[in-house]
Amino acid sequence: MPEYPAVALAAGAGGHAGLRFVVGPRGDVETIGPSPLVPEMEGPFADEFRGSAEAAVGAWKFEPAVLLRTEEGNDLDGDGKPDYRRATSMELVPVYLDIRFDFEIVHGRGSVRASGAAAP
């Protein structure tokens, strides 16, 4: 998770950062940018919250996404429908994710929560 920016914590400020990032075929984060699903935060600590979120996400590792192509198998029981599907190829593919990070002060301590970003 991102670290709470010390300067924002000292000022008692909360905020958020929304990121869209691409996970490449090796499971590494390849690009990071603003999420179009989360309104940009404005204010004196917006850059600090976003920078903290980007630093954390940039270090994450994922299992690569797999695109599996299949074809229908034989109709073994004679009901006119294939009884199974067979994999014909597998490809590692890039995917993108949108995450919203909320930075809050709870009982005097910095807390960061992450959630999937949703369209407004």
Secondary structure, 3 states (H helix, E strand, C coil): CCCCCHHHHHHCCCEEEEEEEEECCCCEEEEEEECCCCCCCCCCCHHHHHHHHHHHHHCCECCCEEEEEEEECCCCCCCCCCCCEEEEEEEEECEEEEEEEEEEEECCEEEEEEEECCCC
